[in-house]
Amino acid sequence: MTIDIDLNSVTVPFHWPQIFGVDGPVHVEIGSGKGRFLLKLAAEHPELSLLAVERAGKYHQLVCDKAGRRGLKNVRLLRTTAEDLLFRLLPPDSVDALYVLFPDPWPKKRHHKRRLFTPDVTEAMVRCLRPGAPLLVKSDHPAYAEVIEAVLHQTPGLESTDPEEAFSSLPLTGFESKYVVEGRKIHAFSMIKTSGQEHKRN
Ligand SMILES: C[S@@+](CC[C@H](N)C(=O)[O-])C[C@H]1O[C@@H](n2cnc3c(N)ncnc32)[C@H](O)[C@@H]1O
């Protein structure tokens, strides 16, 4: 299996051992950008299987190249949308952590409909997580952070935990490393899937 997943050559919904060649814990990042977070996490945790989805072809290729040059065997990249990933590709109750870090805020009112965090999407996030698994989100945009917080708290099957603790051992993303230098406030959300939300397996 190459780093860059070819959707024509894999089973859908995904079967993780086919994608990674091992059956270990799977962490998924949505919108990996230039890959700072993903590649650091992969290098620090070879025991994890990491999948990132990115819709921008330029960034997707950049991160494929970086992961290849660094010899990271535990990384897979997929060029598609978060919605395709969540509604079609991820099996239920199969993801051990989901990261959505600095999703595009679409600040103009006429663009709000493009925002990722809607009840349908967060319900799909819950579906793919294993019971007890975290959904970790960050945003630097105060108005979008309010929307994210409201949607997360209204989503059945999620409960909040301490974000400081949840993020304490995780790398910074590319955007975040710039924001920290600028002194911008970061809004962090840490949710876990409650155990009552397990989907029946066939
Ligand atoms: C603001 S950037 C943040 C990148 C990275 N997470 C970071 O913090 O440095 C948002 C990224 O998400 C990607 N993206 C936005 N909407 C997406 C979607 N619906 N599906 C997949 N990727 C998306 C963008 O192309 C961009 O690379």
The ligand as an SDF file (V2000), in Angstrom:
LIG
                    3D

 27 29  0  0  0  0  0  0  0  0999 V2000
   -7.1830   26.5820    7.8380 C   0  0  0  0  0  0  0  0  0  0  0  0
   -6.3990   25.1920    7.1220 S   0  0  0  0  0  0  0  0  0  0  0  0
   -5.6900   24.3460    8.5470 C   0  0  0  0  0  0  0  0  0  0  0  0
   -4.6320   23.3400    8.1680 C   0  0  0  0  0  0  0  0  0  0  0  0
   -4.0130   22.5700    9.3390 C   0  0  0  0  0  0  0  0  0  0  0  0
   -5.0120   21.7820   10.0420 N   0  0  0  0  0  0  0  0  0  0  0  0
   -3.3250   23.5190   10.2950 C   0  0  0  0  0  0  0  0  0  0  0  0
   -3.9060   23.7800   11.3760 O   0  0  0  0  0  0  0  0  0  0  0  0
   -2.2460   24.0050    9.9770 O   0  0  0  0  0  0  0  0  0  0  0  0
   -7.7830   24.1480    6.7200 C   0  0  0  0  0  0  0  0  0  0  0  0
   -7.3850   22.9880    5.8230 C   0  0  0  0  0  0  0  0  0  0  0  0
   -8.5190   22.1420    5.6520 O   0  0  0  0  0  0  0  0  0  0  0  0
   -8.6920   21.8440    4.2790 C   0  0  0  0  0  0  0  0  0  0  0  0
  -10.1320   21.6430    4.0950 N   0  0  0  0  0  0  0  0  0  0  0  0
  -11.0930   22.5910    4.2120 C   0  0  0  0  0  0  0  0  0  0  0  0
  -12.3150   22.0530    4.0430 N   0  0  0  0  0  0  0  0  0  0  0  0
  -12.1030   20.7290    3.8180 C   0  0  0  0  0  0  0  0  0  0  0  0
  -12.9940   19.6450    3.5600 C   0  0  0  0  0  0  0  0  0  0  0  0
  -14.3250   19.8130    3.5230 N   0  0  0  0  0  0  0  0  0  0  0  0
  -12.4560   18.4260    3.3740 N   0  0  0  0  0  0  0  0  0  0  0  0
  -11.1010   18.2420    3.4360 C   0  0  0  0  0  0  0  0  0  0  0  0
  -10.2180   19.2420    3.6660 N   0  0  0  0  0  0  0  0  0  0  0  0
  -10.7170   20.4750    3.8540 C   0  0  0  0  0  0  0  0  0  0  0  0
   -8.1370   23.0420    3.5470 C   0  0  0  0  0  0  0  0  0  0  0  0
   -7.7450   22.7310    2.2180 O   0  0  0  0  0  0  0  0  0  0  0  0
   -6.9500   23.4210    4.4310 C   0  0  0  0  0  0  0  0  0  0  0  0
   -5.7830   22.7230    4.0780 O   0  0  0  0  0  0  0  0  0  0  0  0
  1  2  1  0
  2  3  1  0
  2 10  1  0
  3  4  1  0
  4  5  1  0
  5  6  1  0
  5  7  1  0
  7  8  2  0
  7  9  1  0
 10 11  1  0
 11 12  1  0
 11 26  1  0
 12 13  1  0
 13 14  1  0
 13 24  1  0
 14 15  1  0
 14 23  1  0
 15 16  2  0
 16 17  1  0
 17 18  1  0
 17 23  2  0
 18 19  1  0
 18 20  2  0
 20 21  1  0
 21 22  2  0
 22 23  1  0
 24 25  1  0
 24 26  1  0
 26 27  1  0
M  CHG  2   2   1   9  -1
M  END
$$$$
